[in-house]
Amino acid sequence: MAYTITLIPGDGIGPEVVEATLRVLDATGVELTWDRQDAVGTAAVERFGTPLPEPVLASIRRHRVALKGPVTTPVGKGFKSVNVQLRQKLDLYANVRPCLTLPGLRTPFQNVDLVIFRENTEGLYSGLEHFDERLQIADSTARISRRGSERIIRFCFQYARRHGYDLVTLAHKANILKLTSGLFLSVGREIAAEFPDITFNDRIIDNMCMQLVMHPEQYQCIVTTNLFGDILSDLAAGLVGGLGVVAGANIGDEVAVFEAVHGSAPDIAGQGIANPTALIRSAEMMLRHLGEAQAADAVRQALIDTFTEGTHLTRDLGGSASTMAFADRVAERVAALRAG
């Protein structure tokens, strides 16, 4: 089949890691056409007065799938995160972060195979904040709905079944947040009954963090609310080498956006030394989403082989290869696997 995908290069190192990822995708033989959308973030504010103009959203809605490089978000001022806006405007309620060990990396643990499922549209990131100027008190409301809880938890169970996992853990704080976390946990228990083939347990969030840095091998799929998921997904990434080597996806019922979860690293932009592994792994997720499992398997194996070989790694991975030299090596291996 042929696919048209919205392509958002982003800024900073975004265009470089996107170019590298396209090189790898070309080697799969899957017919992909790209609807390139450059006007996002600061460039879009200058042209359209908004960091996420409507033509970009229209492109994603039309094609239903997007591949996105990192976009800089101003700290403490300026425009709202493009990532947050994409999730809210396109109702991308499932943030999916697989964290899988790669060979050759010096990491705290080996053989980690975790997937974090983070509810993406509500919780403490709902944007329901109020500041009382007179009393100098700031309030933020954590909104948890039954509908929002049901769809992310069911998504997690369905993903687990489809990908061969047999354990789902729900992380919460229902011992203190009895209404909000309590609702999420209650819904989790209800939905778990629909999946008798999958073991279900729950962990209080602080204990969950401790367990992950002591015994990550005891967990497979972890589902939680927005803020807790934001924290756990980065913690889990740290178990396998950091944000530079993990994939990310934001998925809804209508569209899906696959992206590198690391920052735009403007300090090294244009130097050709950025590590494209995260976006390549996100592209692998995209191929699976499209139903191109054999191509996705080739990308996964080619990355594993490249890391095992260890001769074409970028500087942050302990090597000296450029961004494109790394991508070329992965692409060579993909092509060989597809041909063989």
Buried (B, 14 or more C-beta within 10 A) or exposed (E): EEBBBBBBBBBBBBBBBBBBBBBBBEBBBBEBEBBEBBBBBBBBBEEBEBBBBEEBBEBBBEBBBBBBBBBBBEEEEEBBBBBBBBBBBBBBBBBBBBBBBBEBBEBEBEEBBBBBBBBBBBBBBBEEEEEEEEEEEEEEEBBBBEEBBBBBBBBBBBBBBEEEBEBBBBBBBBEEBEEBBBBBBBBBEEBBEEBEEBBBEBBBBEEBBEBBEEEBEEBBBBBBBBBBBBBBBBBBBBBBBBBBBBBBBBBBEEBBBBBBBBBBBEEBBEEBBBBBBBBBBBBBBBBBBBEBEEBBBBBBEBBBBBBEEEEBBBBBBEBEBBBBBBBBBBBBBBBEBBEE
